Amino acid sequence: MTLSNALNGDAKVNGESYTNNLTHTVSASFSVSSSPIATYTSPSPGKAGSLLARTGTGTSVKQLKPFATEDIKILLLENINKTGREVLTAQGYQVEYLKSSLPEDELIEKIRDVHVIGIRSKTKLTARVLREAKNLLVVGCFCIGTNQVDTQFAAQHGVAVFNSPFSNSRSVAELVIGEIIALARQLGDRSSELHKGTWNKVSSGCWEIRGKILGIIGYGHIGSQLSVLAEAMGMTVLFFDAVNLMAMGTAKQVPTLEALLQASDFVTCHVPELPETHKMISSQEFGQMKTGSYLINASRGSVIDIPALIDAMRAGKVAGAALDVYPSEPGGNGDYFNNELNSWAEDLRSLKNIILTPHIGGSTEEAQSAIGVEVSEALVRYVNEGATLGAVNMPEVNLRSLTMDEPNHVRMIYIHHNVPGVLRKGKILH
């Protein structure tokens, strides 16, 4: 996939729209308007407007949008935070907002007419769905993960995909710290007992976390923040990652997963969903862990072999666990976490000293507000300027804005396979 740039020259777009299975024109020169009065339209004043002025010279920024802003149709699903909605509506786009995800057939009907779709983790943008999205320019994932989107199919059809890799890192890291303390003190069990009227004051098997060893699998945005917080609590931090990384504080990188498991009192997972991470903690790995250690997973549900975890906890090998993600998760709130969803759900729920939360790692007001702004601003830059900075499935292009002092200059991005002469063959430029 290549993004070719035509800069600082007179250019025009033919009457034809060159959109097919191999190419997808997405740029300041892409005619998306069906309006007979479409003109170069400045965005409405708002939070996002200032983001587009990146010339650094104080000169007026030239608006590069040969379409009526109100013709851009945006569909937001899964209760996207109002900060994100405000950024998009401030541009004058048509924004449709729904609180839930949609079944696939209904999603296909909705997506046919939209240029931009914003989702979280429950909406599945499969190849079947994306194939019907004839007008789609860009997908915004208002979360960290993008495994719910067929990013390769999207790239092959000229659809950029953006996410929010930073904004909820602190929220997840804080949740993990809380779970470490809760597991070490068996707080979940004591609270549940007292809710039932049982007073059970015990100290056996309860520990301070000061002086304990925390093993972090995946030392990215979340893992590194967690490292700092854990050291502040007096823990020793080890981490394992597929690449060599600079440690925060006095944390130490270990060469193998086995080395980390053997040394750690608490093990926490912060890795993406990849073939390499599928069930990366299974029976063999539980056998390598310290007897009486603890496991936390706030990354992806496929990372842990949960039946193997159940066996390890019943055998006393693992003293406690906290899970925030699962291989199959309900599409909405309700009494759905049962054996019909996952065959082991009731066995998991029956265990002692296990904290089960419904994928809430990034569910704080601060995180969702920041995610709303981060992703929406990326969508605005892409639609208005063709900037791909932060896209997960395309090369990054982020050039300065043109100015009003450049009246005969047009910038465009033409997305195509890397075939010599494709621009000339497509007759995009004259």
N, C-alpha and C positions, 0 to 999 in steps of 0.2 A: 504494500500500500504506500502510495506516495502523495504528498501534498505539494503541488507545483504552485509557485507564486508568480504572478505577473505584476510588476511594480513600476510605478512612475512612467506610464506610457498611456497614449490614447487607446481606449479599448471599448468595445461594445459587445453585447450579447445578441446573437441571432434571435429571431422570433421563436425558433424551436427551443424546447427545454431538453437538454441532453441528460436524461435520467434513465438509466437502465440497469441491468444486473451487474455491469462492470464499472459504470461511472455514475457519480452523483455530484452535481455541481452545488456547492454550498459556500456562499460567500456574500460579500457586499454586492456582487454583481448577479446574484441569483434571483430570477423573477419568480417570486412566490405569490405575487398578488393576483387575485382574480377581480380586483376592483377596477372599474373603468376610470377612476380618478386617482389611481395610485401615483404618488409623488415621493420625492425624497422627503422623509419625515423625521423631524427631530424627536427624540424621546421626551416624554413628559418629565417634568422635574421630579426627582426622587432620589432615594438613597443610591441607586445604581448608576445614576447619570454621571456622577463625578468619577466613577471608575473608568470611564471611557476616555477621559482626558489624560493621555499618557505621553504627550509630546515633550513635556518637561521644558517648554520654551515660553509658556504663557500665551501663546497664540491660540486662536479659536480652533477647535477641533472640527474637521469636516465630517459630517454625518454620511456614512457609507451605506445607505439603505435605500435602494430604489424600489421600495415597496411601502405600502401604507402599514404603519405599525399595527394598527388594529386588525389587520388581516392575519397576523400570526396567532394561531390557535394553540393553546397550551392546556394539557390535561394533567392535573395533579391528583394522585391517588394516595391512600393510606394516611390521611390526616397530616399532610405536610405542614410544618410550623408556619404560623402567620407571618414571621419575618421573611420567609421565602416568598410567600404569596405577595407581600407588599412590594418586594423588589421587582417582581414580574409585572404586577398590575401598574406600577409606577411608570413602566415603559409604554403603557397603552395597549399591551397585548390582550387578547381574549383569553381569560383564565377560567377554566372550569375546575372546581375543587370538589373532591369526594373524600369522605372520611375512611372509606374501606377500600380493600382491593376488589378486583372483579374476577368472576369466573372467566376462563379463557375465551369462550364463544362471545360473551358480552364484551370482553376487552377488545376482541378483534373488530367488533362493530364500532366501538368508540374510537379506536386508534386510526381508523382509515382516513379521517379528516384532519388529524392534528399534525402540527409541525414539531411540537416539543411535548415530551411526556416526562413527568416526574414521579418517581416511585420510591418505596423503601424496600424492605427485604421480602415481603410476602408476594408481591406481584412478579409473575414469571414472564419475561419477555423472551419467549422461545423463537426458534426460526419460523415456526408456523404463524406466530403472532406478527413478527417483524415483516414477514413476507407480504402481509396485507397492509402494512403501513406505508402506503405509496407516497405520502407527503412528508413522512417523518425525516427531520433533519438531525435531531439530537435527543439523547436520553440523559436525564439527570437522576442519579441514584443518591437519594438523601440519606446516606449511610456510608459505612466503610466498604462493605463487600459489594462486588459486582457479579458474583456467581449466579445470581438470578436472571442475568441477561446473557444471551448468546452473543458475546462481544465480537467473536470472529465473524459471525454472519452479519452483524451490524457494520463492522468495518468493511467487509466485502461489498456492502450496499451503500457505503458512504455515510453511515450514521455514526456520529461521534458519541462516546459514552463518557460521562463525567461522574465522579463520586466525591466523597468527603473523607480523605484519609487522615485528617488531623483532629477534627473538631470534637469528637467524643472520647478522645484518648484519656483525658483526665477523669472523666466519669467512670470509665471502665476500670481504670487503675484504682480509683478510690473504692469501687465495689469489691475488687479483689482483696484489698487491704482489710475491709470490713469482714469479708468471708474468712480470711485467715484467722482473725481474732475469734470470730464466732465458732469456727470449727475447733480451735485450740481449747475453747472453754465450754464446748458442747451447748452453746446458747440456744440453738434451735430446739433441742430436746427438752431443756429445762423450761423454755417458754411454753412449748406445746403441753408439757405435763401440768404446768401451773394453770394454763387455760382450762384444763380438765379438772382442776381442783386438787391436784397432787403436789404436795410439797416434797421436793427431793433434793436436799442440799448435800452435794457431794463434791469432793476434790479429786478423786481418783481419775486418772486419765485426762486431767485438765492442766494446761500449761500456759506459761508466759511465752510470748513469741520472741522476746529479747534473747539474743544469743542463738536462735535457731537459724537453720540454713534454708534459704528460699531458692529453688531452682526454676528459672524462667526459660521456657521453650519458645523462642521467637523474640528477638530483641529489637523490635521495631518501635513505632511511636508509643504504643501502649506498654510494651515490655520495658523500655528504657525509663518511662515515667514511673512505672511501678518499682523499678530498681531503686530510684531515688527515695521514694516514699518508704520502702521497706528498710533501707539503710537508716533512715531517720528514726525508725522504730527499734533500731538496734539489731536488725537481722544481718546475717552475712548473705551476700547475693552471688549466685553462680548463674551463668546463662549459656544456652546452646543455640547456635544459629547456623544456617547453611553457609553464611559468608562471614569473614572476619570483620568485626566491628569494634569501634572504640567504646570502651566501657565507661559508664557513668560512675563517678565516685570511686569506690574501692571494689566494685563488682569485678568478677573474673570470668572470662570465657573458657569453657571446657571443650575439649576436642570432639567428644562423642555424646550422644544422647544417653548411652549407658552410664557414662561417667557422671552425668548430672543426676540421673535417677538413683544411683547408688549412694550419692553423697547428701541428697536433699531431704529435709524434714517436710517441706511443703513443695509441691510441684504445680506450676500453673502454665497453661497453654495459651499462646498468643500467635497463632499461625494462620495463614489463609487456607482456604479449601482447595487443595490440589491433589492430584493422584498420589504424590509423594507423602501427603499428610493424612491420607485416608486410613483410619484406625491405626495411627502411629503409636497410640498407647493401647496395647492389647495384652493378652495373657503373658507373653514373654516379658514385656516391659514392666508389668505389675510384679512379676517375679524378681525383677532387678531392683525394685524400690525397697527402701528401708521398711522393716516391719513396724507398723504403727505410724506410718507417714500419711500425708493428706494430699488429695488431688483436687485441682480447680480447673474448670474449663469455661472460659468466656470468649472463645474464638469461634469455632464452627462445630456443629453437632456431629459431623462425620469424623472428627479427629479422635474421639474416644470410642473404643469398643465397649459399649455399655453392658452387655451381658458379662463380659470379662470383668468389668468393674464390680458388678453385683457379686460375682464369685469371690473376688479379692476382698470385698468388705465382709462378706459372710465368713470367710476364712480368717479374718482378723489381720490380714496383711495390710490393708488400708483402713486407717482409723476413722476417716471421714472424707467427705467429698462435697463439692459445691459445683453444680451444673447450671449454666444459664442458657445453653443452646443444646439442640437435640437433632437427630437425623431427620425426623419429620416433626413439623410444628403446625399447630392449628392455624387456619386462615383468619380467625377472629377470636375475640374473647368468649369464654364460656366453658362448660364442663366437658372439655374435649381431650384432656390429657389422660388417656386410658389405653387399654390394650388394643382397641380398634385402630388407634393412631400408631402406636409402637407396641409390639407384642410383649415387651418386657416392662411396660409402664407401671403395672401394679406391683411387681417385684421391686422395682426401684423405689417406689413410694413407701414400701414397707420397711426400708432400711433405717437404722438408727444413725444419728449424726450425719445426715445428708441434707444439704440446702438445695432446694430446687426453685429456680426463679424463671419466669417466662420471657427470656431474651430481653432483659431490661438493662443490660450493661451500659448502653448509651442513652437510656431513657431518663434524662434529667432536663429540666427547663433550660439550663445553660447550654447543654450540648445540642439540643434540638434547635434552639435559637441560632446558635453559631452555624450549624449544618445548613439551616434554611438560607442564611445569608451566603455562605461559601458556595453552595451548589447553584443557587439562583444567579449569583453574579457571574459564575462561569458560563451559565446558559446565555445570559445577556451578551457577554463578550463574544460568544460563538455566533449567535444569531446576528448581532449587529456588526461584527468585525471579522468573523471567521477565525478568531484566535482559538487555538487548540491547547493552550497551556493547561495541563492537568488532565487531559483526556487519557483514558486508560487503554484505548485501542487504536490510537493514531499517533504519528509523529507530532511533536510539539512545535507550533508556529505561534509566535507572539511578537509581532512587529509594532513599531511605534504607530500612533495614529497619524493620518494625513491631516494637513491643516488647510484653512481657507486660502492660504497663500499658494496652494497647489491646485488651481481650478481645473487643469487638464490632466490630472492624475487620478487613476482608478486602481484599486487593489482588489485582487480576487484570489480565491483559493479554489482550485479544481482538483477534486479527489479522484484518483484513478490508479489503476495498476501501473507498475513501472515499465511501461512500454514506450520506447523512443518514438517521438512524433505524434503522441496521442492528442496533444493540444491542436496541432495543425490538422490532423485528421478530423477532429471534432468540430473544426471551423468555429472555435470559440473566439479567437482573436482575429482581427483584420489589420 
